[in-house]
């Protein structure tokens, strides 16, 4: 999908997909439908296709808003090249991106009470509680915050998978985002 964003005018057509629903972002729909057709998408299951289309539109719209951002995937690759033994690759998702931003500021993720929670953890909690209609706005807010802090964003492919799963089983994705927020990233040394 990143190659789709390189064509002139596509980025500006895709940006409204974050604010509008899939049925109202007509210019974005045109690009996504053409891209999905070229990728050989199967239209047999109409309900599944609506969820996939919604996921693709939201992910493409977010990618259009943050084109030159460092992703956690790039950070992982730098770590992998430097490490002698490669640990198992974790999910480079939204929870890990927010935890990394906290650690970058010297804060410890995972406060025990609401008054000890970091602002990023509060944003994650708000995102996890959001319903289907508010999800795009909350995702955009969290990614804008990370981008503004010059923190790495989650891996786009993982975010697309998470959005699609979130539309089906919101609690499972929310729980995984919170777990990855509390985990130690692999590029942080566990040795003292």
N, C-alpha and C positions, 0 to 999 in steps of 0.2 A: 504494500500500500504506500510505502514511502516513495516509490518511484512515481506513483500517481501524482503526488504533491509537487513534483518537479516541473510539470507542464504549466505553461503560463495561464493565469486566471483561475486555475483549479483551487488554489489555496483560498482565494477570496470567496469562491462558490461554496467551499466546505465549512468555513468558519460559522455561518449561521446554523449549521446542524447541531451545535451545542445548545443554542437558545430555543430553537424550534423543534417540534416533534418530527418524526420521520415522514409524516404525510404533508408537512408544510415546507420542508426544505427541498423544494423541487429541483433547483440547480445542483444541489449536493446529491440528491437521489439519482440524477442522470449520470453523474460520474461514478457513483458507487455501483449502480446497476450495470453500467458498461464494464467496470473493473471486475465485478463478480461474474459476469457472463464470460469474460476472457479467461477467468480463473476456472471456469467449468463448474459453477455453482449448480446444485440440483434444486429445482423448484418444486419437487414432488410434495414435500411436506410444507404446506402454506403457513401453518402456525410457527414452525421452526424458522422458516424463511423470514417472517416478520421480525422475530427476535434477533436473528442474525443481521438483518438489514439495519435494525435499530442499533445494534452493537457496532457495526461497521461505520454507520453515520456518526455516531458519537465519538468513536476512536479517531476517525479521520478528521472530524472537526477539532478535536483536542490537538491532534498532531499539527493541524494547520495553524493553530494559535501559538504553538511553542516549537517552531521549526529548528532552531539551532541550539536546543538544550542538550546537555550531557545526560545520558541515561545511565542507570545503574548497570546495564549490560556492558557499557564501555568501561566502567570502573572494574567490573568483574574480570573483563579480558586483561586489563592492566595487571590485576592481582594474579591471574592465572599465568601470565608470562613471567612474572617475577618469582612465583612460588616454585619450589623444587618438587614438592608433591602436591598434586591438585586435589583439594577436597571436593566432596560432592557439591554440585551447584545448587544453591537454594533458589527459591522463587524470588525473582527480583521484582517485587510487587510494591503496591502503594504503602503498606505498613512499613516495609524496610526503608523506603524513601523518606518517610516522615521520621523514623528513628535515626536515620543517618543525619538528617537536618538537626535533630536535637543534639546528637553527639557532637556535631560540628560546632554547635554553640556551647558545648560543655555541660549540657543538661543530661540527666539520666532519665531515659524513657521509663514509663511505668510507675507513676506515682500511686501510692496506696489509697489515697482518698481524693475526691474531686478537687479539693483546694490545693492539692500537691501535684495535680496533673499539669503537664506542660501545655502551652497553647496548641501545639501540633497534635498532642494526644486528644485534646478536646475536639479538634477539627476531625480527627479520625473517628471519634465516637459519634459525632454529629453525622458524618458521612455514613457510618455503619447503620445508623438509625433512620436514614432517609428512605423515603418510599421511591417507587419507580419514577414518579413525575419529578421529584426533586433531585434525583441522582445526578443528572447532567450538570445542574447548577452547582451542587456541592463538589463534584469532581473538578469542575472548572475552577472553583474557588481554591481548592487544595493545591491543584497544579500551579495556579497563578502564584500562590503563596510560596511554593517551593521554587518556582522559577525566579520570583522576585528576590528570594534569599540566596540565589545562585547555588542552590542545592540540586543534586542530580534527581531527575525524574524517574519514575518506574519504567521498566522495559515496556515498550508499546505493545508488543505481542502478548505479554503477560497481562497487561491492562485490558486488552480486548477479550482475552479468555475470561478474566475476572468479571468484566461487565456482562458478558453473555451468561455466565453462571449466576451472576447476581440477579439477573432478570428471572431466572428459574428458581434458584434457592438462595435467597438473600442472607439467611442466617449463617450458612456454611462459609460464604465468602467473607462476611463480616468477621466471623471468628478467626479465619485464617489471616486476614489483614491484621487483626489485633495480636495474634500469635507472632507473626513475623515482625511486628513493631517491637515486641519484647525480646526477640532473638538477637544474638550478636552476629553482625555481618562477617563473612569470611575474610574480608580484607583487613579486618581489625585483628591484630595479633592477640592470641589468648595467652601468650607468654608474658610474664612481667619483665 
